[in-house]
Amino acid sequence: METLLKLTDVNVFYGAIHAIRDVSLEVREGEIVTLIGANGAGKSTLLNCVSGAYAPTSGEIWIDGQNVTHMPEHRRAKLLGRVFQDPMMGTAGNMWIEENLALALRRGQKRGLRWGITQKEREMFKEQLRRLDLGLEDRLSTKVKLLSGGQRQALTLLMATLQKPKLLLLDEHTAALDPKTARKVLELSEQIIEEHGLTSLMVTHNMRDAIRYGNRLIMMHDGRVAVDVSGEEK
């Protein structure tokens, strides 16, 4: 398997705070890496560096053979899918479900005057939504803000993976959900990742989830990689 994500000597400072300290790691194609650690350990900061939301103070980040260290977030977006902790992020609440999915489908494409959703696309959206088993396939013209947190997070997950991104970033994407809904979204995540053979980084606070999901576990402490284990060792 080839290296898909490579970080070399990455450091991040917020003023006097050294949030990420000399982190170097490689993630190979098909790996599902869970990131765990206490608050302030650097997990989400690391994900934000990979996504382009933050620029590292020093070091390099490569995705799929491209040096993206100084690549703007919007240009990097075509390589990535991301689901945030807050179910309100990642979707446009005042737009219909089908409009949100169309935006995700057209991400990275040039916007022309003609933007209408075709019947073929609508049928594809219904088919994808049916797999979520949440009844959303019959609600294409429902505004997203009317959905529950779990429904909205499941939709965001579908949108993030619609174009089969090189790397899927899951940033504590079940933390704001009740336990039953969180389990459902985690199971959907696992199913979609496996089906599309995606490479993924998943940040979680839950050690049980970190061990249960993925084939590699990284524990961060004080901005450093403290533990990095795979397979049976995990």
C-alpha positions as CSV (number, residue, x, y, z in Angstrom):
1,M,0.0,0.0,0.0
2,E,1.3,3.5,-0.9
3,T,1.5,6.4,1.5
4,L,-1.5,8.6,1.2
5,L,-0.8,11.1,4.0
6,K,2.6,12.2,5.2
7,L,3.4,14.7,8.0
8,T,7.0,15.6,8.5
9,D,8.2,17.5,11.6
10,V,4.9,19.4,11.9
11,N,4.7,22.1,14.6
12,V,1.8,24.4,15.5
13,F,2.1,27.4,17.9
14,Y,-0.9,29.4,19.1
15,G,1.1,32.4,20.6
16,A,3.1,30.8,23.4
17,I,1.2,27.5,23.3
18,H,3.0,24.7,21.4
19,A,-0.1,22.7,20.3
20,I,1.7,20.2,18.0
21,R,5.3,19.2,18.6
22,D,7.5,17.7,15.9
23,V,4.8,15.3,14.7
24,S,5.9,13.0,11.8
25,L,3.7,10.2,10.6
26,E,2.6,8.3,7.5
27,V,-0.9,6.9,6.8
28,R,-1.1,4.3,4.0
29,E,-4.0,3.8,1.6
30,G,-6.9,1.9,3.1
31,E,-5.8,2.5,6.7
32,I,-8.5,3.6,9.2
33,V,-6.6,5.5,12.0
34,T,-8.3,6.4,15.2
35,L,-6.8,9.4,17.1
36,I,-7.3,9.5,20.9
37,G,-6.1,11.7,23.7
38,A,-7.2,14.1,26.5
39,N,-8.5,17.6,25.8
40,G,-5.7,19.7,24.5
41,A,-3.6,16.7,23.4
42,G,-3.6,18.1,19.8
43,K,-6.0,15.7,18.1
44,S,-8.3,18.2,16.5
45,T,-5.5,20.6,15.8
46,L,-3.7,17.9,13.8
47,L,-6.9,17.2,11.8
48,N,-7.3,21.0,11.2
49,C,-3.7,21.1,9.8
50,V,-4.5,18.1,7.5
51,S,-7.7,19.8,6.3
52,G,-6.1,23.2,5.7
53,A,-8.1,25.0,8.4
54,Y,-4.8,25.8,10.2
55,A,-1.4,26.2,8.6
56,P,1.5,24.5,10.5
57,T,4.1,26.9,11.9
58,S,6.7,24.5,10.5
59,G,7.0,21.2,8.8
60,E,5.3,19.7,5.7
61,I,2.0,17.9,4.9
62,W,1.6,15.7,1.8
63,I,-1.6,14.2,0.6
64,D,-1.6,11.7,-2.3
65,G,1.8,12.8,-3.4
66,Q,1.0,16.5,-3.3
67,N,2.7,19.0,-1.0
68,V,-0.4,20.7,0.5
69,T,1.4,22.5,3.4
70,H,0.4,25.9,2.0
71,M,-2.5,24.9,-0.2
72,P,-5.7,26.8,0.7
73,E,-8.5,24.8,2.4
74,H,-10.9,25.3,-0.5
75,R,-8.4,23.8,-3.0
76,R,-7.5,20.9,-0.6
77,A,-11.2,20.1,-0.3
78,K,-11.3,18.1,-3.5
79,L,-8.9,15.6,-1.8
80,L,-10.9,15.4,1.5
81,G,-14.2,14.6,3.1
82,R,-14.9,15.9,6.6
83,V,-17.5,15.4,9.2
84,F,-17.4,17.8,12.2
85,Q,-18.4,17.3,15.8
86,D,-21.3,19.8,15.5
87,P,-24.1,18.3,13.4
88,M,-25.0,21.9,12.2
89,M,-21.7,22.2,10.4
90,G,-21.1,20.6,7.0
91,T,-24.7,21.2,5.7
92,A,-26.7,24.2,4.7
93,G,-29.7,24.3,7.0
94,N,-32.0,26.4,4.8
95,M,-31.5,24.3,1.8
96,W,-33.3,21.0,0.9
97,I,-31.7,17.6,1.4
98,E,-31.3,17.2,-2.4
99,E,-29.7,20.6,-2.8
100,N,-27.1,19.8,-0.1
101,L,-26.4,16.5,-1.8
102,A,-26.1,18.3,-5.2
103,L,-23.6,20.7,-3.7
104,A,-21.5,17.8,-2.4
105,L,-21.7,16.1,-5.8
106,R,-20.5,19.2,-7.6
107,R,-17.7,20.1,-5.2
108,G,-14.6,21.1,-7.1
109,Q,-16.5,21.6,-10.4
110,K,-16.8,25.0,-12.1
111,R,-20.2,26.6,-11.5
112,G,-22.1,27.4,-14.6
113,L,-25.5,29.1,-15.2
114,R,-27.2,25.7,-15.3
115,W,-27.4,24.1,-11.9
116,G,-30.6,22.1,-12.0
117,I,-30.8,18.6,-10.4
118,T,-31.4,16.0,-13.0
119,Q,-33.8,13.1,-12.5
120,K,-30.9,10.7,-12.7
121,E,-29.1,12.5,-9.8
122,R,-32.4,12.5,-7.8
123,E,-32.7,8.8,-8.2
124,M,-29.1,8.3,-7.1
125,F,-29.7,10.5,-4.1
126,K,-32.7,8.4,-3.1
127,E,-30.7,5.2,-3.5
128,Q,-27.8,6.6,-1.3
129,L,-30.2,7.9,1.4
130,R,-32.1,4.6,1.5
131,R,-29.0,2.9,2.7
132,L,-28.9,5.1,5.7
133,D,-32.3,3.5,6.8
134,L,-33.5,6.8,8.3
135,G,-36.5,7.5,5.9
136,L,-34.7,10.4,4.3
137,E,-35.1,9.1,0.7
138,D,-38.7,10.3,0.9
139,R,-37.8,13.8,2.2
140,L,-35.6,15.2,-0.6
141,S,-37.4,18.6,-0.5
142,T,-37.2,18.9,3.3
143,K,-35.0,21.7,4.7
144,V,-32.0,20.2,6.5
145,K,-32.5,22.4,9.6
146,L,-35.7,20.4,10.3
147,L,-33.7,17.1,10.7
148,S,-32.6,15.6,14.0
149,G,-28.9,15.8,15.0
150,G,-28.4,12.2,14.1
151,Q,-30.2,12.5,10.7
152,R,-28.1,15.6,9.9
153,Q,-24.8,13.9,10.9
154,A,-25.7,10.9,8.8
155,L,-26.4,13.2,5.8
156,T,-23.1,15.0,6.4
157,L,-21.3,11.7,6.3
158,L,-23.0,10.8,3.0
159,M,-22.1,14.2,1.6
160,A,-18.5,13.9,2.7
161,T,-18.1,10.5,0.9
162,L,-20.3,11.1,-2.2
163,Q,-17.2,11.7,-4.3
164,K,-15.1,9.0,-2.6
165,P,-12.4,11.4,-1.2
166,K,-8.8,10.4,-0.9
167,L,-9.0,10.9,2.8
168,L,-12.0,11.1,5.2
169,L,-11.6,13.1,8.4
170,L,-14.0,12.4,11.2
171,D,-13.6,14.9,14.0
172,E,-15.4,13.5,17.1
173,H,-18.4,13.3,14.7
174,T,-20.6,11.4,17.3
175,A,-19.7,13.4,20.4
176,A,-22.8,15.6,20.2
177,L,-25.2,12.7,19.7
178,D,-27.0,10.5,22.2
179,P,-25.5,7.0,22.7
180,K,-28.0,5.1,20.5
181,T,-27.7,7.6,17.6
182,A,-23.9,7.8,18.0
183,R,-23.7,4.0,17.6
184,K,-25.8,4.2,14.4
185,V,-23.6,6.9,12.9
186,L,-20.5,5.0,13.8
187,E,-21.9,1.8,12.1
188,L,-22.8,3.8,9.0
189,S,-19.2,5.3,9.0
190,E,-17.7,1.9,9.2
191,Q,-20.0,0.6,6.4
192,I,-19.3,3.5,4.0
193,I,-15.5,3.4,4.7
194,E,-15.4,-0.3,4.0
195,E,-17.6,-0.2,1.0
196,H,-15.6,2.5,-0.8
197,G,-12.2,1.4,0.6
198,L,-11.6,4.8,2.0
199,T,-8.6,6.0,4.1
200,S,-9.7,7.7,7.2
201,L,-8.6,9.6,10.3
202,M,-11.1,9.5,13.2
203,V,-10.7,11.6,16.3
204,T,-12.5,10.3,19.3
205,H,-12.6,10.6,23.1
206,N,-13.9,7.1,23.5
207,M,-11.2,4.5,24.0
208,R,-13.6,1.6,23.3
209,D,-14.6,3.2,20.0
210,A,-10.9,3.9,19.2
211,I,-10.1,0.2,19.7
212,R,-13.3,-1.1,18.0
213,Y,-13.1,0.9,14.8
214,G,-10.1,1.1,12.6
215,N,-7.0,-0.9,12.2
216,R,-4.5,1.5,13.7
217,L,-4.6,3.6,16.9
218,I,-2.6,6.7,17.7
219,M,-2.7,8.3,21.1
220,M,-1.6,11.9,21.4
221,H,-0.3,13.6,24.6
222,D,0.9,17.2,24.9
223,G,1.0,17.7,21.1
224,R,3.1,14.6,20.5
225,V,2.3,11.1,19.2
226,A,2.7,9.0,22.4
227,V,1.5,5.7,21.1
228,D,1.1,4.3,17.6
229,V,-0.1,0.7,17.3
230,S,-1.7,-1.5,14.7
231,G,-3.3,-4.9,14.3
232,E,-3.1,-7.3,17.2
233,E,-0.9,-4.9,19.2
234,K,-3.8,-2.5,19.2
